[in-house]
Amino acid sequence: MAFVVIAFFFGLAGGVIGKIKGSSFFLWFLLAAIPPFIGLLAAIFYRNEYDEPHRRCPTCRKIVPMYDALCTRCGTELEFPPPPAPAPVEPAAH
């Protein structure tokens, strides 16, 4: 019985952390509850979706990650933007 209570609270913590980082609460709840300590650590060290560059879909205006090739809402094929031009180097002052 004690393991079930511990697993529930670890699952709850993992689910909340996963939801804050932009992922599914239920998925991280299961991952953190089944192996309690390992799952919670995985949720903590999981990458944060908000740190990645995003862009808007030109058709439906949904914000999608830069690495997506298709919009998940309307299915529009998204073009990858050209790489930014390097900044001009100014000559050093003497």
Distance bins in CASP14 RR format, pairs under 12 A and 6 or more apart:
PFRMAT RR
TARGET T0000
AUTHOR 0000-0000-0000
RMODE 2
METHOD distances of the structure
MODEL  1
1 7 0 0 0 0 0 1 0 0 0 0 0
1 8 0 0 0 0 0 1 0 0 0 0 0
2 8 0 0 0 0 0 1 0 0 0 0 0
2 9 0 0 0 0 0 1 0 0 0 0 0
2 36 0 0 0 0 0 1 0 0 0 0 0
3 9 0 0 0 0 0 1 0 0 0 0 0
3 10 0 0 0 0 0 1 0 0 0 0 0
3 33 0 0 0 0 0 1 0 0 0 0 0
3 34 0 0 0 0 0 1 0 0 0 0 0
3 35 0 0 0 0 0 1 0 0 0 0 0
3 36 0 0 0 0 1 0 0 0 0 0 0
4 10 0 0 0 0 0 1 0 0 0 0 0
4 11 0 0 0 0 0 1 0 0 0 0 0
4 33 0 0 0 0 1 0 0 0 0 0 0
4 34 0 0 0 0 0 1 0 0 0 0 0
4 36 0 0 0 0 0 1 0 0 0 0 0
5 11 0 0 0 0 0 1 0 0 0 0 0
5 12 0 0 0 0 0 1 0 0 0 0 0
5 33 0 0 0 0 0 1 0 0 0 0 0
5 36 0 0 0 0 0 1 0 0 0 0 0
6 12 0 0 0 0 0 1 0 0 0 0 0
6 13 0 0 0 0 0 1 0 0 0 0 0
6 32 0 0 0 0 0 1 0 0 0 0 0
6 33 0 0 0 0 1 0 0 0 0 0 0
6 34 0 0 0 0 0 1 0 0 0 0 0
6 35 0 0 0 0 0 1 0 0 0 0 0
6 36 1 0 1 0 0 0 0 0 0 0 0
6 37 0 0 0 0 1 0 0 0 0 0 0
6 40 0 0 0 0 0 1 0 0 0 0 0
7 13 0 0 0 0 0 1 0 0 0 0 0
7 14 0 0 0 0 0 1 0 0 0 0 0
7 29 0 0 0 0 0 1 0 0 0 0 0
7 30 0 0 0 0 0 1 0 0 0 0 0
7 31 0 0 0 0 0 1 0 0 0 0 0
7 32 0 0 0 0 1 0 0 0 0 0 0
7 33 1 0 1 0 0 0 0 0 0 0 0
7 34 1 0 0 1 0 0 0 0 0 0 0
7 35 0 0 0 0 1 0 0 0 0 0 0
7 36 1 0 1 0 0 0 0 0 0 0 0
7 37 0 0 0 0 0 1 0 0 0 0 0
7 38 0 0 0 0 0 1 0 0 0 0 0
7 39 0 0 0 0 0 1 0 0 0 0 0
7 40 0 0 0 0 0 1 0 0 0 0 0
8 14 0 0 0 0 0 1 0 0 0 0 0
8 15 0 0 0 0 0 1 0 0 0 0 0
8 29 0 0 0 0 1 0 0 0 0 0 0
8 30 0 0 0 0 0 1 0 0 0 0 0
8 32 0 0 0 0 1 0 0 0 0 0 0
8 33 1 0 0 1 0 0 0 0 0 0 0
8 34 0 0 0 0 0 1 0 0 0 0 0
8 36 0 0 0 0 1 0 0 0 0 0 0
9 15 0 0 0 0 0 1 0 0 0 0 0
9 16 0 0 0 0 0 1 0 0 0 0 0
9 29 0 0 0 0 0 1 0 0 0 0 0
9 32 0 0 0 0 1 0 0 0 0 0 0
9 33 0 0 0 0 1 0 0 0 0 0 0
9 36 0 0 0 0 1 0 0 0 0 0 0
9 37 0 0 0 0 0 1 0 0 0 0 0
9 40 0 0 0 0 1 0 0 0 0 0 0
10 16 0 0 0 0 0 1 0 0 0 0 0
10 17 0 0 0 0 0 1 0 0 0 0 0
10 28 0 0 0 0 0 1 0 0 0 0 0
10 29 0 0 0 0 1 0 0 0 0 0 0
10 30 0 0 0 0 0 1 0 0 0 0 0
10 31 0 0 0 0 0 1 0 0 0 0 0
10 32 1 0 1 0 0 0 0 0 0 0 0
10 33 1 0 1 0 0 0 0 0 0 0 0
10 34 0 0 0 0 1 0 0 0 0 0 0
10 35 0 0 0 0 1 0 0 0 0 0 0
10 36 1 1 0 0 0 0 0 0 0 0 0
10 37 1 0 0 1 0 0 0 0 0 0 0
10 38 0 0 0 0 1 0 0 0 0 0 0
10 39 1 0 0 1 0 0 0 0 0 0 0
10 40 1 0 1 0 0 0 0 0 0 0 0
10 41 0 0 0 0 0 1 0 0 0 0 0
10 42 0 0 0 0 0 1 0 0 0 0 0
10 43 0 0 0 0 1 0 0 0 0 0 0
10 44 0 0 0 0 0 1 0 0 0 0 0
11 17 0 0 0 0 1 0 0 0 0 0 0
11 18 0 0 0 0 0 1 0 0 0 0 0
11 19 0 0 0 0 0 1 0 0 0 0 0
11 25 0 0 0 0 1 0 0 0 0 0 0
11 26 0 0 0 0 0 1 0 0 0 0 0
11 27 0 0 0 0 0 1 0 0 0 0 0
11 28 1 0 0 1 0 0 0 0 0 0 0
11 29 1 0 1 0 0 0 0 0 0 0 0
11 30 1 0 0 1 0 0 0 0 0 0 0
11 31 0 0 0 0 1 0 0 0 0 0 0
11 32 1 1 0 0 0 0 0 0 0 0 0
11 33 1 1 0 0 0 0 0 0 0 0 0
11 34 0 0 0 0 1 0 0 0 0 0 0
11 35 0 0 0 0 0 1 0 0 0 0 0
11 36 1 0 0 1 0 0 0 0 0 0 0
11 37 0 0 0 0 0 1 0 0 0 0 0
11 38 0 0 0 0 0 1 0 0 0 0 0
11 39 1 0 0 1 0 0 0 0 0 0 0
11 40 1 0 0 1 0 0 0 0 0 0 0
11 42 0 0 0 0 0 1 0 0 0 0 0
11 43 0 0 0 0 1 0 0 0 0 0 0
12 18 0 0 0 0 0 1 0 0 0 0 0
12 19 0 0 0 0 0 1 0 0 0 0 0
12 25 0 0 0 0 1 0 0 0 0 0 0
12 26 0 0 0 0 0 1 0 0 0 0 0
12 28 0 0 0 0 1 0 0 0 0 0 0
12 29 1 0 0 1 0 0 0 0 0 0 0
12 30 0 0 0 0 0 1 0 0 0 0 0
12 32 0 0 0 0 1 0 0 0 0 0 0
12 33 0 0 0 0 1 0 0 0 0 0 0
12 36 0 0 0 0 0 1 0 0 0 0 0
12 40 0 0 0 0 1 0 0 0 0 0 0
12 43 0 0 0 0 0 1 0 0 0 0 0
13 19 0 0 0 0 0 1 0 0 0 0 0
13 20 0 0 0 0 0 1 0 0 0 0 0
13 25 0 0 0 0 0 1 0 0 0 0 0
13 28 0 0 0 0 1 0 0 0 0 0 0
13 29 0 0 0 0 1 0 0 0 0 0 0
13 31 0 0 0 0 0 1 0 0 0 0 0
13 32 1 0 0 1 0 0 0 0 0 0 0
13 33 0 0 0 0 1 0 0 0 0 0 0
13 36 0 0 0 0 1 0 0 0 0 0 0
13 37 0 0 0 0 0 1 0 0 0 0 0
13 39 0 0 0 0 1 0 0 0 0 0 0
13 40 1 0 1 0 0 0 0 0 0 0 0
13 41 0 0 0 0 0 1 0 0 0 0 0
13 42 0 0 0 0 0 1 0 0 0 0 0
13 43 1 0 0 1 0 0 0 0 0 0 0
13 44 0 0 0 0 1 0 0 0 0 0 0
14 20 0 0 0 0 1 0 0 0 0 0 0
14 21 0 0 0 0 1 0 0 0 0 0 0
14 23 0 0 0 0 0 1 0 0 0 0 0
14 24 0 0 0 0 0 1 0 0 0 0 0
14 25 0 0 0 0 1 0 0 0 0 0 0
14 26 0 0 0 0 0 1 0 0 0 0 0
14 27 0 0 0 0 1 0 0 0 0 0 0
14 28 1 0 1 0 0 0 0 0 0 0 0
14 29 1 0 0 1 0 0 0 0 0 0 0
14 30 0 0 0 0 1 0 0 0 0 0 0
14 31 1 0 0 1 0 0 0 0 0 0 0
14 32 1 1 0 0 0 0 0 0 0 0 0
14 33 0 0 0 0 1 0 0 0 0 0 0
14 34 0 0 0 0 0 1 0 0 0 0 0
14 35 0 0 0 0 0 1 0 0 0 0 0
14 36 0 0 0 0 1 0 0 0 0 0 0
14 37 0 0 0 0 0 1 0 0 0 0 0
14 38 0 0 0 0 0 1 0 0 0 0 0
14 39 1 0 0 1 0 0 0 0 0 0 0
14 40 1 0 1 0 0 0 0 0 0 0 0
14 41 0 0 0 0 1 0 0 0 0 0 0
14 42 0 0 0 0 1 0 0 0 0 0 0
14 43 1 0 1 0 0 0 0 0 0 0 0
14 44 1 0 0 1 0 0 0 0 0 0 0
14 45 0 0 0 0 0 1 0 0 0 0 0
14 46 0 0 0 0 1 0 0 0 0 0 0
15 21 0 0 0 0 1 0 0 0 0 0 0
15 22 0 0 0 0 0 1 0 0 0 0 0
15 23 0 0 0 0 1 0 0 0 0 0 0
15 24 0 0 0 0 1 0 0 0 0 0 0
15 25 1 0 1 0 0 0 0 0 0 0 0
15 26 1 0 0 1 0 0 0 0 0 0 0
15 27 0 0 0 0 1 0 0 0 0 0 0
15 28 1 1 0 0 0 0 0 0 0 0 0
15 29 1 0 1 0 0 0 0 0 0 0 0
15 30 0 0 0 0 1 0 0 0 0 0 0
15 31 0 0 0 0 1 0 0 0 0 0 0
15 32 1 0 0 1 0 0 0 0 0 0 0
15 33 0 0 0 0 1 0 0 0 0 0 0
15 39 0 0 0 0 1 0 0 0 0 0 0
15 40 0 0 0 0 1 0 0 0 0 0 0
15 42 0 0 0 0 0 1 0 0 0 0 0
15 43 1 0 0 1 0 0 0 0 0 0 0
15 44 0 0 0 0 0 1 0 0 0 0 0
15 46 0 0 0 0 0 1 0 0 0 0 0
16 22 0 0 0 0 0 1 0 0 0 0 0
16 23 0 0 0 0 0 1 0 0 0 0 0
16 24 0 0 0 0 0 1 0 0 0 0 0
16 25 1 0 0 1 0 0 0 0 0 0 0
16 26 0 0 0 0 0 1 0 0 0 0 0
16 28 0 0 0 0 1 0 0 0 0 0 0
16 29 0 0 0 0 1 0 0 0 0 0 0
16 32 0 0 0 0 1 0 0 0 0 0 0
16 40 0 0 0 0 0 1 0 0 0 0 0
16 43 0 0 0 0 1 0 0 0 0 0 0
16 44 0 0 0 0 0 1 0 0 0 0 0
17 23 0 0 0 0 1 0 0 0 0 0 0
17 24 0 0 0 0 0 1 0 0 0 0 0
17 25 0 0 0 0 1 0 0 0 0 0 0
17 27 0 0 0 0 0 1 0 0 0 0 0
17 28 1 0 0 1 0 0 0 0 0 0 0
17 29 0 0 0 0 0 1 0 0 0 0 0
17 31 0 0 0 0 0 1 0 0 0 0 0
17 32 1 0 0 1 0 0 0 0 0 0 0
17 39 0 0 0 0 1 0 0 0 0 0 0
17 40 1 0 0 1 0 0 0 0 0 0 0
17 41 0 0 0 0 0 1 0 0 0 0 0
17 42 0 0 0 0 1 0 0 0 0 0 0
17 43 1 0 1 0 0 0 0 0 0 0 0
17 44 1 0 0 1 0 0 0 0 0 0 0
17 45 0 0 0 0 1 0 0 0 0 0 0
17 46 1 0 0 1 0 0 0 0 0 0 0
17 48 0 0 0 0 0 1 0 0 0 0 0
18 24 1 0 0 1 0 0 0 0 0 0 0
18 25 1 0 0 1 0 0 0 0 0 0 0
18 26 0 0 0 0 0 1 0 0 0 0 0
18 27 0 0 0 0 1 0 0 0 0 0 0
18 28 1 0 1 0 0 0 0 0 0 0 0
18 29 0 0 0 0 1 0 0 0 0 0 0
18 30 0 0 0 0 0 1 0 0 0 0 0
18 31 0 0 0 0 1 0 0 0 0 0 0
18 32 0 0 0 0 1 0 0 0 0 0 0
18 39 0 0 0 0 0 1 0 0 0 0 0
18 40 0 0 0 0 0 1 0 0 0 0 0
18 42 0 0 0 0 1 0 0 0 0 0 0
18 43 1 0 1 0 0 0 0 0 0 0 0
18 44 0 0 0 0 1 0 0 0 0 0 0
18 45 0 0 0 0 0 1 0 0 0 0 0
18 46 1 0 0 1 0 0 0 0 0 0 0
18 47 0 0 0 0 0 1 0 0 0 0 0
18 48 0 0 0 0 1 0 0 0 0 0 0
18 49 0 0 0 0 1 0 0 0 0 0 0
18 50 0 0 0 0 0 1 0 0 0 0 0
19 25 1 0 1 0 0 0 0 0 0 0 0
19 26 0 0 0 0 1 0 0 0 0 0 0
19 27 0 0 0 0 1 0 0 0 0 0 0
19 28 1 0 0 1 0 0 0 0 0 0 0
19 29 0 0 0 0 1 0 0 0 0 0 0
19 32 0 0 0 0 0 1 0 0 0 0 0
19 43 0 0 0 0 1 0 0 0 0 0 0
19 46 0 0 0 0 0 1 0 0 0 0 0
19 49 0 0 0 0 0 1 0 0 0 0 0
20 28 0 0 0 0 1 0 0 0 0 0 0
20 43 0 0 0 0 1 0 0 0 0 0 0
20 44 0 0 0 0 0 1 0 0 0 0 0
20 46 0 0 0 0 0 1 0 0 0 0 0
20 48 0 0 0 0 1 0 0 0 0 0 0
20 49 0 0 0 0 1 0 0 0 0 0 0
20 50 0 0 0 0 1 0 0 0 0 0 0
21 27 0 0 0 0 0 1 0 0 0 0 0
21 28 0 0 0 0 1 0 0 0 0 0 0
21 42 0 0 0 0 0 1 0 0 0 0 0
21 43 1 0 0 1 0 0 0 0 0 0 0
21 44 0 0 0 0 1 0 0 0 0 0 0
21 45 0 0 0 0 0 1 0 0 0 0 0
21 46 1 0 1 0 0 0 0 0 0 0 0
21 47 1 0 0 1 0 0 0 0 0 0 0
21 48 1 0 1 0 0 0 0 0 0 0 0
21 49 1 0 0 1 0 0 0 0 0 0 0
21 50 1 0 0 1 0 0 0 0 0 0 0
21 51 0 0 0 0 1 0 0 0 0 0 0
21 52 0 0 0 0 0 1 0 0 0 0 0
22 28 0 0 0 0 1 0 0 0 0 0 0
22 43 0 0 0 0 0 1 0 0 0 0 0
22 46 0 0 0 0 1 0 0 0 0 0 0
22 47 0 0 0 0 0 1 0 0 0 0 0
22 48 1 0 0 1 0 0 0 0 0 0 0
22 49 1 0 1 0 0 0 0 0 0 0 0
22 50 1 0 0 1 0 0 0 0 0 0 0
22 51 0 0 0 0 0 1 0 0 0 0 0
22 52 0 0 0 0 0 1 0 0 0 0 0
22 65 0 0 0 0 0 1 0 0 0 0 0
23 29 0 0 0 0 0 1 0 0 0 0 0
23 30 0 0 0 0 0 1 0 0 0 0 0
23 31 0 0 0 0 1 0 0 0 0 0 0
23 32 0 0 0 0 0 1 0 0 0 0 0
23 42 0 0 0 0 0 1 0 0 0 0 0
23 43 0 0 0 0 1 0 0 0 0 0 0
23 46 1 0 0 1 0 0 0 0 0 0 0
23 47 0 0 0 0 1 0 0 0 0 0 0
23 48 0 0 0 0 1 0 0 0 0 0 0
23 49 1 0 0 1 0 0 0 0 0 0 0
23 50 0 0 0 0 0 1 0 0 0 0 0
24 30 0 0 0 0 1 0 0 0 0 0 0
24 31 0 0 0 0 1 0 0 0 0 0 0
24 32 0 0 0 0 0 1 0 0 0 0 0
24 43 0 0 0 0 0 1 0 0 0 0 0
24 46 0 0 0 0 0 1 0 0 0 0 0
24 49 0 0 0 0 0 1 0 0 0 0 0
25 31 0 0 0 0 0 1 0 0 0 0 0
25 32 0 0 0 0 0 1 0 0 0 0 0
25 33 0 0 0 0 0 1 0 0 0 0 0
25 43 0 0 0 0 0 1 0 0 0 0 0
26 32 0 0 0 0 0 1 0 0 0 0 0
26 33 0 0 0 0 0 1 0 0 0 0 0
27 33 0 0 0 0 0 1 0 0 0 0 0
27 34 0 0 0 0 0 1 0 0 0 0 0
27 39 0 0 0 0 0 1 0 0 0 0 0
27 42 0 0 0 0 0 1 0 0 0 0 0
27 43 0 0 0 0 1 0 0 0 0 0 0
27 46 0 0 0 0 0 1 0 0 0 0 0
28 34 0 0 0 0 0 1 0 0 0 0 0
28 39 0 0 0 0 1 0 0 0 0 0 0
28 40 0 0 0 0 1 0 0 0 0 0 0
28 41 0 0 0 0 0 1 0 0 0 0 0
28 42 0 0 0 0 1 0 0 0 0 0 0
28 43 1 0 1 0 0 0 0 0 0 0 0
28 44 0 0 0 0 0 1 0 0 0 0 0
28 46 1 0 0 1 0 0 0 0 0 0 0
29 36 0 0 0 0 0 1 0 0 0 0 0
29 39 0 0 0 0 0 1 0 0 0 0 0
29 40 0 0 0 0 0 1 0 0 0 0 0
29 43 0 0 0 0 1 0 0 0 0 0 0
30 36 0 0 0 0 0 1 0 0 0 0 0
30 39 0 0 0 0 1 0 0 0 0 0 0
30 42 0 0 0 0 0 1 0 0 0 0 0
30 43 0 0 0 0 0 1 0 0 0 0 0
31 37 0 0 0 0 0 1 0 0 0 0 0
31 38 0 0 0 0 1 0 0 0 0 0 0
31 39 1 0 1 0 0 0 0 0 0 0 0
31 40 0 0 0 0 1 0 0 0 0 0 0
31 41 0 0 0 0 0 1 0 0 0 0 0
31 42 1 0 0 1 0 0 0 0 0 0 0
31 43 1 0 0 1 0 0 0 0 0 0 0
31 44 0 0 0 0 0 1 0 0 0 0 0
31 46 0 0 0 0 1 0 0 0 0 0 0
32 38 0 0 0 0 1 0 0 0 0 0 0
32 39 1 0 1 0 0 0 0 0 0 0 0
32 40 1 0 1 0 0 0 0 0 0 0 0
32 41 0 0 0 0 1 0 0 0 0 0 0
32 42 1 0 0 1 0 0 0 0 0 0 0
32 43 1 0 1 0 0 0 0 0 0 0 0
32 44 0 0 0 0 1 0 0 0 0 0 0
32 46 0 0 0 0 0 1 0 0 0 0 0
33 39 0 0 0 0 1 0 0 0 0 0 0
33 40 0 0 0 0 1 0 0 0 0 0 0
33 42 0 0 0 0 0 1 0 0 0 0 0
33 43 0 0 0 0 0 1 0 0 0 0 0
34 40 0 0 0 0 0 1 0 0 0 0 0
34 42 0 0 0 0 0 1 0 0 0 0 0
35 41 0 0 0 0 1 0 0 0 0 0 0
35 42 0 0 0 0 1 0 0 0 0 0 0
35 43 0 0 0 0 0 1 0 0 0 0 0
36 42 0 0 0 0 0 1 0 0 0 0 0
36 43 0 0 0 0 0 1 0 0 0 0 0
37 43 0 0 0 0 0 1 0 0 0 0 0
37 44 0 0 0 0 0 1 0 0 0 0 0
38 44 0 0 0 0 0 1 0 0 0 0 0
38 45 0 0 0 0 0 1 0 0 0 0 0
39 45 0 0 0 0 1 0 0 0 0 0 0
39 46 0 0 0 0 1 0 0 0 0 0 0
40 46 0 0 0 0 0 1 0 0 0 0 0
47 65 0 0 0 0 0 1 0 0 0 0 0
48 65 0 0 0 0 0 1 0 0 0 0 0
49 63 0 0 0 0 0 1 0 0 0 0 0
49 64 0 0 0 0 0 1 0 0 0 0 0
49 65 1 0 0 1 0 0 0 0 0 0 0
49 66 0 0 0 0 0 1 0 0 0 0 0
49 67 0 0 0 0 0 1 0 0 0 0 0
49 68 0 0 0 0 0 1 0 0 0 0 0
50 63 0 0 0 0 0 1 0 0 0 0 0
50 65 0 0 0 0 0 1 0 0 0 0 0
51 65 0 0 0 0 0 1 0 0 0 0 0
51 66 0 0 0 0 0 1 0 0 0 0 0
52 63 0 0 0 0 0 1 0 0 0 0 0
52 64 0 0 0 0 0 1 0 0 0 0 0
52 65 1 0 1 0 0 0 0 0 0 0 0
52 66 1 0 0 1 0 0 0 0 0 0 0
52 67 1 0 0 1 0 0 0 0 0 0 0
52 68 0 0 0 0 0 1 0 0 0 0 0
53 63 0 0 0 0 0 1 0 0 0 0 0
53 64 0 0 0 0 0 1 0 0 0 0 0
53 65 1 0 0 1 0 0 0 0 0 0 0
53 66 1 0 1 0 0 0 0 0 0 0 0
53 67 0 0 0 0 1 0 0 0 0 0 0
53 68 0 0 0 0 0 1 0 0 0 0 0
53 80 0 0 0 0 0 1 0 0 0 0 0
53 81 0 0 0 0 1 0 0 0 0 0 0
53 84 0 0 0 0 0 1 0 0 0 0 0
54 62 0 0 0 0 1 0 0 0 0 0 0
54 63 1 0 1 0 0 0 0 0 0 0 0
54 64 1 0 0 1 0 0 0 0 0 0 0
54 65 1 0 1 0 0 0 0 0 0 0 0
54 66 1 0 0 1 0 0 0 0 0 0 0
54 67 0 0 0 0 1 0 0 0 0 0 0
54 68 0 0 0 0 1 0 0 0 0 0 0
54 78 0 0 0 0 0 1 0 0 0 0 0
54 81 0 0 0 0 0 1 0 0 0 0 0
55 61 0 0 0 0 0 1 0 0 0 0 0
55 62 0 0 0 0 1 0 0 0 0 0 0
55 63 1 0 0 1 0 0 0 0 0 0 0
55 64 1 0 0 1 0 0 0 0 0 0 0
55 65 0 0 0 0 1 0 0 0 0 0 0
55 66 1 0 1 0 0 0 0 0 0 0 0
55 67 0 0 0 0 0 1 0 0 0 0 0
55 68 0 0 0 0 1 0 0 0 0 0 0
55 69 0 0 0 0 0 1 0 0 0 0 0
55 71 0 0 0 0 0 1 0 0 0 0 0
55 76 0 0 0 0 0 1 0 0 0 0 0
55 78 1 0 0 1 0 0 0 0 0 0 0
55 79 0 0 0 0 1 0 0 0 0 0 0
55 80 0 0 0 0 1 0 0 0 0 0 0
55 81 1 0 0 1 0 0 0 0 0 0 0
56 62 1 0 0 1 0 0 0 0 0 0 0
56 63 1 0 1 0 0 0 0 0 0 0 0
56 64 1 0 0 1 0 0 0 0 0 0 0
56 65 0 0 0 0 0 1 0 0 0 0 0
56 66 0 0 0 0 0 1 0 0 0 0 0
56 68 0 0 0 0 0 1 0 0 0 0 0
56 71 0 0 0 0 1 0 0 0 0 0 0
56 73 0 0 0 0 0 1 0 0 0 0 0
56 74 0 0 0 0 0 1 0 0 0 0 0
56 76 0 0 0 0 0 1 0 0 0 0 0
56 78 0 0 0 0 1 0 0 0 0 0 0
56 81 0 0 0 0 0 1 0 0 0 0 0
57 63 1 0 0 1 0 0 0 0 0 0 0
57 64 1 0 1 0 0 0 0 0 0 0 0
57 65 0 0 0 0 0 1 0 0 0 0 0
57 66 0 0 0 0 0 1 0 0 0 0 0
57 68 0 0 0 0 1 0 0 0 0 0 0
57 69 0 0 0 0 0 1 0 0 0 0 0
57 70 0 0 0 0 1 0 0 0 0 0 0
57 71 1 0 1 0 0 0 0 0 0 0 0
57 72 0 0 0 0 1 0 0 0 0 0 0
57 73 1 0 0 1 0 0 0 0 0 0 0
57 74 1 0 0 1 0 0 0 0 0 0 0
57 75 0 0 0 0 1 0 0 0 0 0 0
57 76 1 0 1 0 0 0 0 0 0 0 0
57 77 0 0 0 0 0 1 0 0 0 0 0
57 78 1 0 0 1 0 0 0 0 0 0 0
57 79 0 0 0 0 0 1 0 0 0 0 0
58 64 0 0 0 0 0 1 0 0 0 0 0
58 71 0 0 0 0 1 0 0 0 0 0 0
58 74 0 0 0 0 1 0 0 0 0 0 0
58 75 0 0 0 0 0 1 0 0 0 0 0
58 76 1 0 0 1 0 0 0 0 0 0 0
58 77 0 0 0 0 0 1 0 0 0 0 0
58 78 0 0 0 0 1 0 0 0 0 0 0
58 79 0 0 0 0 1 0 0 0 0 0 0
58 81 0 0 0 0 0 1 0 0 0 0 0
59 70 0 0 0 0 0 1 0 0 0 0 0
59 71 1 0 0 1 0 0 0 0 0 0 0
59 73 0 0 0 0 1 0 0 0 0 0 0
59 74 1 0 1 0 0 0 0 0 0 0 0
59 75 1 0 0 1 0 0 0 0 0 0 0
59 76 1 0 1 0 0 0 0 0 0 0 0
59 77 0 0 0 0 1 0 0 0 0 0 0
59 78 0 0 0 0 1 0 0 0 0 0 0
60 70 0 0 0 0 0 1 0 0 0 0 0
60 71 1 0 0 1 0 0 0 0 0 0 0
60 72 0 0 0 0 1 0 0 0 0 0 0
60 73 1 0 1 0 0 0 0 0 0 0 0
60 74 1 0 1 0 0 0 0 0 0 0 0
60 75 0 0 0 0 1 0 0 0 0 0 0
60 76 1 0 0 1 0 0 0 0 0 0 0
60 78 0 0 0 0 0 1 0 0 0 0 0
61 71 0 0 0 0 1 0 0 0 0 0 0
61 73 0 0 0 0 1 0 0 0 0 0 0
61 74 0 0 0 0 1 0 0 0 0 0 0
61 76 0 0 0 0 0 1 0 0 0 0 0
62 68 0 0 0 0 0 1 0 0 0 0 0
62 70 0 0 0 0 0 1 0 0 0 0 0
62 71 1 0 0 1 0 0 0 0 0 0 0
62 72 1 0 0 1 0 0 0 0 0 0 0
62 73 1 0 1 0 0 0 0 0 0 0 0
62 74 1 0 0 1 0 0 0 0 0 0 0
62 75 0 0 0 0 1 0 0 0 0 0 0
62 76 0 0 0 0 1 0 0 0 0 0 0
62 78 0 0 0 0 0 1 0 0 0 0 0
63 71 0 0 0 0 0 1 0 0 0 0 0
63 72 0 0 0 0 0 1 0 0 0 0 0
63 73 0 0 0 0 0 1 0 0 0 0 0
63 78 0 0 0 0 0 1 0 0 0 0 0
64 70 0 0 0 0 1 0 0 0 0 0 0
64 71 1 0 1 0 0 0 0 0 0 0 0
64 72 1 0 0 1 0 0 0 0 0 0 0
64 73 0 0 0 0 1 0 0 0 0 0 0
64 74 0 0 0 0 0 1 0 0 0 0 0
64 75 0 0 0 0 0 1 0 0 0 0 0
64 76 0 0 0 0 1 0 0 0 0 0 0
64 77 0 0 0 0 0 1 0 0 0 0 0
64 78 1 0 0 1 0 0 0 0 0 0 0
65 71 0 0 0 0 0 1 0 0 0 0 0
65 72 0 0 0 0 1 0 0 0 0 0 0
65 78 0 0 0 0 0 1 0 0 0 0 0
65 80 0 0 0 0 0 1 0 0 0 0 0
66 78 0 0 0 0 1 0 0 0 0 0 0
66 79 0 0 0 0 0 1 0 0 0 0 0
66 80 1 0 0 1 0 0 0 0 0 0 0
66 81 1 0 0 1 0 0 0 0 0 0 0
66 83 0 0 0 0 0 1 0 0 0 0 0
67 78 0 0 0 0 1 0 0 0 0 0 0
67 80 0 0 0 0 1 0 0 0 0 0 0
67 81 0 0 0 0 0 1 0 0 0 0 0
68 75 0 0 0 0 0 1 0 0 0 0 0
68 76 0 0 0 0 0 1 0 0 0 0 0
68 77 0 0 0 0 0 1 0 0 0 0 0
68 78 1 0 0 1 0 0 0 0 0 0 0
68 79 0 0 0 0 0 1 0 0 0 0 0
68 80 0 0 0 0 1 0 0 0 0 0 0
69 75 0 0 0 0 1 0 0 0 0 0 0
69 76 0 0 0 0 0 1 0 0 0 0 0
69 77 1 0 0 1 0 0 0 0 0 0 0
69 78 1 0 1 0 0 0 0 0 0 0 0
69 79 0 0 0 0 1 0 0 0 0 0 0
69 80 1 0 0 1 0 0 0 0 0 0 0
70 76 1 0 0 1 0 0 0 0 0 0 0
70 77 1 0 1 0 0 0 0 0 0 0 0
70 78 1 0 0 1 0 0 0 0 0 0 0
70 79 0 0 0 0 0 1 0 0 0 0 0
71 77 0 0 0 0 1 0 0 0 0 0 0
71 78 1 0 0 1 0 0 0 0 0 0 0
71 79 0 0 0 0 0 1 0 0 0 0 0
72 78 0 0 0 0 0 1 0 0 0 0 0
END
